[in-house]
Amino acid sequence: MLLPVFTLKLRHKISPRMVAIGRYDGTHPCLAAATQAGKVFIHNPHTRSQHFNAPRVFQSPLESDVSLLNINQAVSCLTAGVLNPELGYDALLVGTQTNLLAYDVYNNSDFFYREVADGANAIVLGTLGDISSPLAIIGGNCALQGFDHEGNDLFWTVTGDNVHSLALCDFDSDGKKELLVGSEDFDIRVFKEDEIVAEMTETEIITSLCPMYGSRFGYALSNGTVGVYDKTARYWRIKSKNHAMSIHAFDLNSDGVCELITGWSNGKVDARSDRTGEVIFKDNFSSAVAGVVEGDYRMDGHAQLICCSVDGEIRGYLPGSAEMRGNLMDTSIEQDLIRELSQKKQNLLLELRNYEENAKAELSSSLNEADGHRGIIPANTKLHTALSVNLGNETQAAHAELCISTSNDTIIRAVLIFAEGIFLGESHVVHPSIHSLSSSIQIPITPPKDIPVDLHLKTFVGYRSSTQFHVFELTRQLPRFSMYALTSPDSASQPLSYVNFTIAERAQRITVNTDDIDLAGDIIQSMASFFAIEDLQVEADFPVYFEELRKVLVKVDEYHSVHQKLSADMADNSNLIRSLLVRAEDARLMRDMKTMKNRYMELYDLNKDLLNGYKIRCNNHTELLGNLKAVNQAIQRAGRLRVGKPKNQVITACRDAIRSNNINTLFRIMRVGTASS
């Protein structure tokens, strides 16, 4: 059984998913974590006599080996690592919803402090593609930004939705790192610098990503799912009723291959095989796990797996020895496993007995409906499936329709459908009432996105009098554009918007007429994939969408000017408060109580004005973020209308146009793909 080699209990709360370990002096590993009230604590047990004395850092009153770093804002992400290779020690990076701080802990100074308009929801530090210097890459409001050690903005691109998780991984095995991005639209996107090379659609928000080895990486979703991908193929996944707070790759059983370590919201920590997802180790904390990291915290030459709980408990585990391999868990856990396997054995024996009884009945007499209650159906019974588009009516919206029918007079008692991203909880059960049973059933399906989805069907087939049913299992794919139907040209009005492009195929010039820019992008990406087109430039015009975007850009300008005015007013009021406070204290010392009272009344009113101004600033900032998200999504949509180099050129040119506040150029780029006339 594997036991912790050390346990610490810090008197500081730890924010979930905000734990990092770094050698901030180049030698001693120190734990950094976000804590309450906009602070980050740094635990340094190696040099207890070293005390910081700087504007940002102060000694914790609770513990001698903990220093507190004042951020004065809610911390939204945190990491540590080598930002400047020439220095030989790690930097601490702290992101908030408005800023990114790269902090030199050893010298108590900032590497840089940058304002980030799109916020920082997730952060990763490392080298990306052919960019030589390490980058601090942050994911925010539909945008990705990478900074070097001087704070220079060397990387920027847009993505489909708000970013929740980032990781660097050699996805295509070319020896260079690609960027994995998990976002709110349930997609994992792989960026080779600023080009998307792969997309995987999941069933919920991707909350965590971690590289394992080679092209393999782990992921966690907000619904309690964790799993492992190798490139675009999912190896395995499991779903829990608890939430995965943190995932990390670590070789815990010393077999030379990293396991996926998961910290859960109920305090459980488990290690799962990267190949099968089988649990090889588990332990429990008294509160939710905040983070899982690794480092040589005891400085004995061996890396430990370090798990932290939200209450400040920290445990370190050494990898199991060769003798302990395969026996990392407590014996009581092994007994639970034996009990679980015994239950499976009993279920399988019951199923086998049922099959044997049915086989005997079929051999002993000819088959009729009276035998139906035993679940016996004709041997030639087949299940047919068909997909169609139902345009809907007044009571039902348009949808794709799955029709399931049997080949004889047997009836369908129930249908179970398992499909990702279509049904709540990934499954759907259709159970007709006893009076409406028949040999066919129609099931409405409304996929939220235009993506191909595998429908795994389990259909219960028997007779009306059956108490046991035969289960047919089959898989049917829902095509990518299953929600669209052909109509006669006269019945539909032609959309105002269009996309024109030329390809080296039989149908050389192609026009896509639709007012839905997302649909146009999906069609172009699908065609490019089918025809293996590497680069595609298009001419596009979406008048209605572009007009809406123009209004959003005007609002962004208004919100920026309001923000500047409010900031100036706040600075003026701050100076006035300082002046009033000095005057009030002067009056108190001179025992002029009337003047003192008046000054404090003015101070009280001014404080109320400041609080009201702060609320207005918060609302203004929220509105600004919403509009910036719309702008970033518009750039991403304009990019999706192109393929390859033209796509990257459009995204870069759009950003340059926004920086220079040239709105007309921005719309020209979105239409024709270039700023030049």
N, C-alpha and C positions, 0 to 999 in steps of 0.2 A: 504493500500500500504506500502511495506517495504522500508524504507529509510536508508542510511548509518548513523551509530552513530558517526563515525569520518571520516575525509578526510585529508590526508597529501599530500603535494607536495614536493618531494625531488628533488634536482637539480643534480641528478645522473641518468644516463640511467641504465636500468635493463636488463640483458640478459635473453632471453626466457628460461623457464623451470629450472631456477637456482635461486630459492627463498626458504629460509628455516627460521623457527622461533625456537629459543631455549632459555633456561634459562642458560646463560653462567656463571652466578654467583650463580645459584641455586634458585634465587628469581625472578628477573626481566626478562620478555620475551623481547627479542631483535630480530629484523628482520635482516637477513643476505642475501645478494644477490650479484651475480657476476655482475660486471660493466665493463666499457671499459678498455683497456690497461692492461689486466692481473691483475686486482684488484678485491677484494671483499669488499663491504662496510657493516658495522655493524651499524644499527640505534638503538640507545639507548636513548629513550626520558625520562627515569625514573631517571637517575643519570647524569644530564647534567654537573656537576662539575668534573666527573671522566674522566681524560684524560690518554690515553695510551702513554707510552714512551718505545718503543721497536724497535729492528731492522726491524721487519716485519710490525708493525702497526704504523700509524701516523694519526694525526688529519686532517679531511677534511678541506680544506681552504674555502669550500662553506657553510658548516653547522656545528654548534657547537656540535650537538648531533649525528654526523656521524663520525665514524673512518674508515680508509681505511687499508686493509690488502694487502700487496704486495705479489703477487704470481709470477710475472715476466714471466708468461706463459699464453696462452689462457686457461681459465677455461672451462672444458668440462662437469662437473657435480658438484653438491653441495648438502649437506644435513646437518642436525643437530640432535642431540639426545644423549641419555645416552650411552657412550662407556665403562665407568668404573663405575659400580653401587656403589662402595664404596665411590666415591668422592661426590656424591649428586648433581652434576651439569652437564650440557650438553657440548658435544664437537662439534666443527665445523669441518666438513670433506669436503675437496676441492680436486677434481680430475682433472688432466690434461692428455694429451696424453702420458705422460712419467712417471708421479709421482702421489702419493696420500699423502696428508698432513692431519694429524689429529691434530687439533690446540686447545690448551687450551686458550680460549679468556681471561678468568678471570686472569690467571697468566702470560699471554703473553709468552707462551712457547709451544713447540711442544710435543704432546703425542708421535708421531712418524712421520717420513718422509720416505716413501718407494718408490723405483723405481719399476714401473710396466711396463714390456716390452710390454704387450698386450694393454696398454692404459686403460683409464677409461671413457667409454661413458655414463655409468649410475651408480648410487650408491643408496644403501638402507642400513639402520642401524636397527638392531634388533636381536632377538634370532632366530636361525634356528634349527628345529628338536630337537635332544637330546644334541646339543652343548650348554653347560651351560652358557658360557659368551657371551655377546652381540658381534656381528660381524659387521664390516663395509664391506659389500659385494659390489664389483665392477664388472661390466660387460664390457668387452672390445672386443678384436679381437678374437672372437669365444671362449673366455675363461671366467670363473667366478672365482673370488678369494675373500676369506674372511679373514680379519685381526682382531685380538683382540686389546685391548687397549695398548698392548706393541708392536704392529706391527708384532706379530707372525702370520705366514700363516697357519691358522687352517682349511681352506676349499679351495679346488680347484677342478674344473672339466671343461670339455669342452662342448660346445653347437654347434648347426648347422651352425650359421653364426654370423656376428657382432651383439653385443647386443645393443639395443636402449632403453630398459625400464626394470625396476625391481620393484617387490613389494613382501612383505611378507604377507601371508594369510593362515588361517587354512582351507586349501582346502578340506581335507578329514574328517573334524570335529572330529579329535582325540585329540584336545587340544594342539597340537604342530603346529608351523608355517611351511608352505612349501614356497619355493621360486618360484615366477612366473617370467618367463623370456620372454620378447618380442624381436624378432630379425629381421634382414633384410630379412630372407627367408620367412616372413609372418606367422611364427609359434609362438604360445604361448605355452611354455613348462613349466611343473610343476615339480620341483625337490624336492624330499623328501631327504634332505641332497644331496648326489651325485647321486641319482637314479631318472631317469625320470619316473613319475607315470602317466602322462597324456600329450597329445599334442592336441592342437586345431589349425586348419589352418584357417587363415584369408585371406583377399584379398589384403592387402597392408602391408607396414612396420608398426609394432606396436610401436607407439611413446610414449605412456603413459599407465601405469597400476596403479590402486589404489584399496586397499582392502576396502570393504564396511562394511559388517558384516557377521559373520559366514563364509560360503564357497562362498559368493557372492563377485564379484569384477567388477570394471569398466575398460574399455579399450578405447583407441583412436588410430586411424590409420592416416597415412600421407595423405590419400585422403579425409579427413574431416568426417570420420565415427566415431561415439562414440556409446557405447552400454554397456550392462551389461551381465555377465555370472553368472550362479550358477553352480559350478563345471564345467562339460563339456557342459552343456546346455545353449545356448544363450537365454536370456529372451527377449531382444529387441535390436534394433540398429536403428540409424537414420544417414542420410548422408547429409552433408552441402557442399556448394561451398567454404566455408571458412575452415581454418585449426584449429583443436583443439590444443591450445598451452599448456593447463594444465588441469588436472582433479583432483577432490578431493571429498571425501565423507563427508557430513555434514548435520545434521538434521536442516534444515532451517525453517520448518513449525511446529516444536515442536510436531510431532506425534509419536516420539519414534523410527522412522526409518530414516536412512540416505538417503538423496537424492544425485544424481550425479551432482556435480557442475562442469561446463565446462567454461573455458576462451578461447575465440576465437581470431583469427588473425584480425578480423575486429573491435575488442574492445568490443564485446558483452560478457556478463556473463549470463549464464542461469542455473537454477536448474531444474532437471527432476526427476520425480518419478522413484524409482528403479524398480517398478513393470511394468509400462506401457511405460515409456519414455516421458510422457506428461509433458509439460513445466508448472511449477507452479510459477516461478519467473524469471524475466530477468532485466538486467540493461546494460547501455552502457558506455564505456570509449571513450575518444577521440583518443586513439591509441591502438595497439594490447595489449592483456593481456599477461603478462610475467609469472605470477604464481598465484596459489590459495593455501593458507595455513589457518590454524586455530590456535588461541591462545588467552589467556586472556590479550590482549595488553593494556587494560585500567586498569588492576589489580583491577577489581570490583567483581571478583568471577564468571564471566560469560564469556564463550569462545565466541569469535567473528570469523566470516568468514572474512578473510583478502584477498582482491584481489589487485594485483599490476599490473600496466601497464608498458610497456617498457620505457615510458617517465618519470617514477618515481612517478606517482600518486598512492596513496594507500588509499583504502576505507575499512572500517570495518562494518560488518552487524551483528546485534544481531538476534538470531532466533525469528520468529514471535510469538506473544502471542496467547493464546487459542482463544481469540475473533477474531484475525486477520486470523485464519486458513482458507485456501481456498480463501483468498483475498489478496495475497501478491503482485499482479501485478497492474500496473497502469490501470485506467478505459479505456484508449484509446486502450490498448492491448486487453481488453475484447471485445471492439467493433470490433476490427480486427477479433477476433475469431468468433463473431456472423456473420460477413460478410462472412467469410470462410465457415461456416456451411450453410449459406443461398445459397451459390454457389453450395455446395454439394447437397442440397435439390433440386435445379433446375435441376441439371444433372440427379438425380435419377428419377424425374418426367418425364423428356424427355425419359429416358430409359423405364419407365413403359408404357408410351403412345405408344412407338414403339412396345413393346410386345403385347399390347392390339390390335393394328391394324393388326399385323401378325396373332394373334389368330382369329380375325374376318374373315380375308381373307381365312384362312385355313378351317374354318367352312362353309363358303358360297359357295366355289367351289372346284373342284378337283385340285390337284397340278400339275403344268407343268412348263417347263423352263421359260415360259413368266412371271411367278410370281417371278422368281429368283432375279429381280432387287430390290424386297422388302426384300431380305435377307431370304426368306422362303426356307427351304430345307426339304427333306423327313425326317420323324420322326425317321426312323430306321437307319439314317446315323451314322456310327461309324468311329472312327479315330484309325488307327493301327500304332504302332511304332516298329522299329526293329533296333538293333545295330549290326554292323559288322566291320571288320578291312579291310581297303583298303591299300594294300602294295605300292600304288603310282606308278608313272611312271616318264618319263623324265621331264615333266612340273609340276608335283604335288608331294609333299613329302608324305610319308606314314602317315595315319591318321585313327582315328576311324570315322565311317560314321553312321549318324543317318538318317534312312529312315522313312518318315511320309507319310501315304497314307489314302485315304478315301475308304469306302466300296461300293461306287456307282459312278455315272458319275459326281458328284459334283467336283469342282476344288479347289485347295488350293491357295488362293490369297497372303497370307503372313504368316510368322511364326516369333514370338518373343520368344527368349530363354533368360531366366534369370538364370545365373549360376555363382557361386563364383570362382574366380581365373582362369577362362578359357578365358573369353573375356575381352577386354579392357573396363572398365566402367561397368563390370559385366553383360552386356546385348549384344545381337546380333540379328539383324533383317535380315531376308531373304525375298526379295521382287522380285519374278521373273517378267520378262518383259511380257507384254500382249500377245506376240506371243508364249511364251514358257510355258503357263499355262497348268497344267495337274492335275490329281487326286493324284499324288505322287511327293515327293520332297526329294532330298538327300542333307544332310548338313554335310560338313566335320568338325570334332572337333579334336583339338590337345591339350589335357591337358598337362600342363608343368610338373606336378608331378604325381606319381602313388598313387593317393588318390581317394576314392569314392566321387563323386560329384552329387548333386541333380540338374537335369535339369528341370526347370519350364517352360512349353511350353504354349504358347497362339497361336492357329492356326485359321486363318480366312478362313472359308469355305463357298462357295456359287456356283453361276454359272457365266459363262463368262459375262453375261449381268448385273450381280448384282451390285447395288450401295451400298447396305447394306449387311453385312456378319454375319453369325453365328460364335461366338467365342467359340472354344473348349479349355478348360483349363485342363491340366493334368501334372503330375510329373513323370519323368522317371529317375532312378538312373544310372549314368555312373559308372560301376564297377571299383574297384581299379586298376586292371591290364588290362584295356580295350585296351591298345595300343600294345598288344602282340598277335601273331597268331601262331598256330601250323604249323610246316613245316615237310616235310618228312626228316628222318635222313640223307639221302644221299645228299640232296641239301644244307645243312649247314655244315660248318666246325666246329669241336668241339673246344670250347674256351680252352685256356691254363690254365685259372684260375678256381679255384673250392673252394667249401666249403663242408666239410664232418661233419655230426653230427648224433647222435643216439637219438631216442625218444622212449618212452614206448607206441608205437601204433603198428598197424598191420605192416605197412612199417617201420621197426625198423631203418635201416640204410639209410640215405638220403644223396644224393650228388646233389649240385646245381652247374652247370657249366655255368659260365658267366664271361666275362671280366669287367663287370660293378659292382664295389664294392657297389655302392649305391643301385642298384637293388637287389643284394644278401642280403643286410641288410634289405631292405623292405620286401623281401620274408620271411626271418627268423622271423622278427617282426610280420608279418601277420600270419604265421603258429603258432607262440608261443601264439598269442592272440586266434586263433581258437581252438587250442588244450589245452588252459589254462596251458601252460608250465611256471613255475615260474623261474626255473634255467636251462640254456642251455649253455654247453661249446662246442666249435666247433674247427675244424682244418681248416685253410684257407690258400690259397696261391694265390696271385695276382702279378705275376712276373713283368708285365709291369708297374703296378701302384707303386709297391715297388721300382722299379728302378728309376722312376720319383721322388719319395719321397726321395731316397738316394741323388739324385742331388740337391734337394731343401735343404736338411740338410747340404750339402757341402757349398751351397751358404750362408746359415745362418751363418756358421762359418766364411766365408770370410767377410760378412757384419759386424759381431761382431768385427773382428780384424781391419777392416778399421775404424770402429767407435772409437775404442780405440786409434788408431794411430792419427786420426783427432782430438780427444779430447786432446791428448798430445801435438800436434802441436799448437792447439789453446792456451793452457796454456803457452807454450813457447813464442808464439807471444804476449800474454797479458803482460808477464813480460818484453819483449823487448819494447813494447809500453810505459810502465811505465818509463823505463830507458831513452828512446828517448825523452819523454815529459819533464823529469827533465833536460836533457842535453840542449834541445832547450830553455827552460826557463832560464837556467843558462847563455847561450850565449846571450839571449835577455838582461838580467840584466847587462852583461858585455859589452853590445853594440857591440857584435861581430855578425853583421847582416848576414854575409856570412855563418858562421857556423850554425846560427839559421835557415837560409833558407834551408841549406842542411839537417838539422835534420828534419825539417817539411816536406821536400820532401820525406825523408825516411819513415817518419810517414804516409804520404799519400799513399805511395806504400804498406806499411805493412797493412794499413787499407783495401786497395783493396784486398790484399791477404786473409785477414780475412773474408771479405764479400764473396769472391769466395769459400773459405773453408766452410763457413756456408751453401752456396747453395749445395755444394757437400754433406755436412752432412745431409741436408734436403732430398736430393734425396736418399742417402744411407738409411736413416731412413724409407722412404716410401717403398723402395724395401724390407727392412728388415721386415716391418709390413706385406707386402704381402706374404712373405715366411713363417713368423710365423703363419699367418692365415692358410696357406696350411698345416702346421704341425699339428696345433690344429684340423683342419677338418679331417686329416688322423687318429688322435687318436679317434675322435668321430666316424668315420666310422668303425674303428676296434672294438670299443665298440658296435656299432649297429649290428655287426655280432654275438654278444652274448646276453643272456637274464639273468636278475637278478644279483646275486652275481658275476658270472664270468665277466659280463659286467663292473661292478664297479672295480673289481680286475685288469682288463686289462687297464682301464683308469689310475688308480693309478700307476700300474707298468710301463706303458709307460712314465708317467711323471718322475718317479724316474730314468728311463733309460736316458731320455733327460737331466736331472739335472747332472747325472754323465758322460754325453757325451759318452754313450756306445751304438753306433749305431747298432751293431750286436745283442745285447740283445733286443733292441727296435723291430727289425724285427722278432726276435724269438717270442717275446710276441704277436705281431700282428698275427703271423702264428698259434701258438699253445695255446695262452692264458696265458702262464706262462713263467717266466724267467729261471726256473730250467730245466735242461736237463732230 
